[in-house]
Amino acid sequence: MTAQRRLARLEGSLSPKGATLLWLAEAHRFPTLPTYVGWLIDQPVSAAPLWRVPEQAETAVRAAMRGEPREAVRQAVRQTVRDAVFLVELVIRLNLAAEEATHLEGLRYAALFWEMRALTAEAELERGTDGSGGRRPVARRAATWRDVVTGWLTDLSAAEEARRLLERRYLDGRGVLFPDLRRDWDALRETGARLAALGDALPALRDDRPRRRGRKTLSPRRIAVSGRAKAGAASLAEDARAAALDLLGDAEGAMAVAERRIRAAHARQPARSPATAS
């Protein structure tokens, strides 16, 4: 059996992805990432994911390549361990990013909700004091509020889509979030959607301008979500890859990742004219 065929046998077994999915299923028995980490503290070091997952994947590749040239085995083991550490880092970073986002975006939701309440109260006061029913000042601020809510929902959707892109690409679509965090995220997304719908439904804040009818096209918000999601996914993957290389002592590889990110960021900057560059 050739080395390629032996390596192919790893798919669906304890390949880096298989070992990561096995670890993830066991880790998700704990409600939160901090609870899981607290449990790990009292366990032997071999239970730690950054030890366990690469070791299982390495054992599998050595078994699959038994009898192959030593150098071929060494290279396969090296790549397998790198892939395993990357996947563990990716799972951890996606959970930490979601935890941070639910906290910060939850605060933004609260601010937007109370702003809506204030706008509604102000609109009712204007209606009671202005015989003409004029609501132009508050209507303009309500329009701005709707734009901010749309932007907020776009950011939230892009973060979720970025995570799902990485789950599909690297983990067969398996969700990475711990149970409590997944519930918190779902609740935030649902309350955000209700907030936007409520703002459109309240008579005091409703935008009564006539809407144009035309052929259906992909909405600007959907386009924005897609673009931001791809950029966010790439950034998260590069972060995990750089961290994995750093953990493995591959300073040259980590530096290459950093250089690639700097070049990508520079390429996204708008070109400056000679007048502004000086």
N, C-alpha and C positions, 0 to 999 in steps of 0.2 A: 504494500500500500504506500502511495506517495505521501510526501509531507503535506501537500495541499489537501489530499483527501483526509488525512489524519486530523488536520486542523478543522476541516469542514465538519467533522464529527462533533466538534465542540459546540456548534450552533444548537441551541435548545438544551444544552447541558450546563455545566458550570463554566461557561465562557465568562468573560468579564461582565457581559450583560446578564447572563443567567445567574451568576453569583450575586450581582447587585439586586436583581429582582427577588431572589430568595431572602437576602438580608432585609430588603425593604418590606416584604410581607411580614416578616417577624417583628421588625421595628414598629410597624403600624399597629401592632397589638397594644402599644402604649398610646394614650390619648394625645400627648403633646411631645414635641421634641425635647423640651427641658426635662420632662418625666423620664424619657428614654435615656437621656444623658445622665440623669441622677442614678438610674439603675446601673448604667455602665460603670460608674465609679467603683462599685463594689464587686465588679467582675474581673476575671483575669484579663490581661492585656490582649490575649488572643480573641476576645469577644468584640474588641473595638473594630468598627467597620473598616477603618483604614489599614488594619492588620488582617482581619478575617477575609474580606472580599478578595484582595490581591493574592492571598495565600491559597484560597480555594481555586481561583482561576489559574494560578501557577501550577498547582498540583494536577489540575485537569490537562493543561497543555503538555506537561511533562509525560503524563500517562499516554496521551494521544500520539506523542512523538517518540515514544520509546524505540530505540534502535536507529534513530536518525543521527546524522552527523552532529557533533557537539556544538559546532558554531551555529548551525541552523536552529538547534534547540535554544541556545543562548539568546539569539535574536528574537525568537518567538516568545520566549519568557519575558524578555525585556519589554516588548511591545504589549504583551498581555497585562503585565503589571501596570504599565503606564495607563492603559485603557481602563483598568479596574479602579485605580486611584482617581482618575478623571471622573468616572461615573459617580463615585462616592462623593467627591467634592461637588459635583453638579447637583446631586440630590440635596445635600446640606445647604448649598447656596440658594437653591430655589425655595427651600423652606424659610430660610432667614429673610430672603427678599420679600416673600409673601407676608411674613409676620410683620416686617417693617411697614409694608404697604398698607396692611389692614389697620395698623395703628394710625399712621399719618392720614390715610384717606378717610378713616372714621372721623377724625377731627375735622377734616374738610367737609364731610357730610353734615356734621353738627352745625358748622358755621353757615353752610348754605341753607339748611333747614330753618334756622332762626332768622336768617336774612329774608327768607320767603315769608315767614310770619310777620316780620316788621313791614315788608312791602304791602302785604295784604291789609294790615291795620291802617297803614298810611293811605292806601287806595280807598278804603271805606270812609276815612275821615274826609278825604277830598270830595268824595261823592256826596257827603252830607253837608259840606260847606259851600260847594260850588253848584249853583243852580243849573248851570249848563252841563253838569256831569263831566266836566273836563278832567282827564286823568293823564295829561301828557307828561308831566314831570315823572310821576311814578311809573308810567308806562315805559318811558325810556330806560329807567333803572331796571324794570322788570325784564325788558329785552336783554339788557346786559347780563342780568342774573341767569336768564335762560342760556345765553352763550357760555357763561362760566360753567353751568351744569353740564352742558354738552361737552365742553372741553374736559371736565372732570370724568365723565363717563367714558370719553375716548381714552384717557390715560388708563383708567381701570380696565377697560376691555383690552387695550394693547398689552398691559402687563399679564393679563390672563392668557391671551393668545400666544404671547412669547413663551410662557411656561408650557402651554400645550404643544407648541411647535417642538420644543426640546424633548418633551415626553414622547412624542411620536417618533422623533428622529433617533433617539438614543435608548428608549426604554419600552418600545412596542406600545406606546400610548398609555402605559401604566401611570396613574396619578402618583405624584411624589409627596403631596402634602399630608401631614399627620392629621388624624380625624378632627380634632378640635379646630385646627387652623383651617381645614377645608370647610367646616361649617361656618366659621367666622367669615371666610371669604364669600361664600355663597350668600350669606345674610347681607353682607355689605353690598354686593351686586344687586340683589333683589330690592333692598331699600333705596338704592340709588335710582333704579328704574322707576320705582313708585314715586320718588321725589320729582323726577322729571315729568311723569304723567300728571301728578297733582298740580304742578305749576302750570301746565297747559289747561287743566280742567277748571281751575279757580277763575270765576268771572273777573275778579279784580286784577288778575295777572294775565288773562288770556290775550293773545295777540290776534286782534280782529282784522288785521290787514288781509286783503284778498290774496289767495295763493294762485300761482300760475299752474296751469295744467299743461303737461307736455309728455313726451315719451319718457319711460322709466330709464334711469341710468344708475350706475353704481354711485351711492351717496358719498359725498366728500368725507363724512365721518368714517364710513367703511374703508375708504382708501387710506385715511389717516391711521386707522387702527392697524391695517395690514402693514403699512410702511414702518410704523413704530414697533410693531411686534417683531418684525424681522430684524430690525436693528437691535432691539432689546435682547432677543434670543442670541444673536451673534455676540453681544457684549457679555452676557452671562456665561456662554460657553467658553469664551476666551478667558474670562476670569477664572473659571474652574480649571481650564487647561494650564494656565500659568501657575496656579496654586499647586496643581499636581506635579508639574515639572520641578517646582521649587522644593516640594516635599521629598522628591526623589533625588535631589541634589543636582539636577540638570540645569545649572545656571545659564548655559548657552541657549538651551531650548526656551527657558523662561524669558530670556532677553529677546529672542526672536519673536515671541508672542507679543511682548511689549512694543517692539519696533513695528510690528504689523498693525497694532492698534493705533499707534501714533500716525502712521502713514494713512490709515483709513480715516482717522479724524481730520487730518490735514486735507485729504481729498474732498471731504464734505464741506470744507470752508469755502465760501464764495470767493471767486477771484477778485483781487483788488486792482483797480486801475493804477497806472503809474503815478497819478496825482495823489491818490490816497496812500500809496505804498511808501512814499517818501516821508 
